[in-house]
Amino acid sequence: MEHFGCLRCGREVEPGNKSVAVYMFAQTVGIRPRQKSAAQRICFCPQCSVSLAMGPVPEGALNVAAWEMLRDLVGSDPALNEAAWENLRGIIGLLPATGTDGRSRRPPAHGYFEF
């Protein structure tokens, strides 16, 4: 089995792991003999799938078509959202805590926030 990476974030998506796959191919219509391209598999991890679906409409006809398919998947069953939260819970344990060490934090003197 082949390993794929999430198109958006690059995170490896191993076979059997939760993910969304978009298959894309091109085919002639009304032209004989009919020609068909090879199908390409495009993978998204659960977090990127939900994030993309909940985000603003992208530009470009193909991007809009893929976005609408992701929105349909995310809205049809809570399993994809649950998978995204499961993965995020695992990542949260790896992130350093900020602002919880008892020291007071002053806002930066710059015109923007520092995280």
Secondary structure, DSSP 8 states (H G I E B T S, - for coil): ---EEBTTT--EE-TTSS-EEEEE--B-SS-SS--B---EEEEE-HHHHHHHHHS---SSHHHHHHHHHHHHHHHH-THHHHHHHHHHHHHHTTS---S-SS------SSSS---
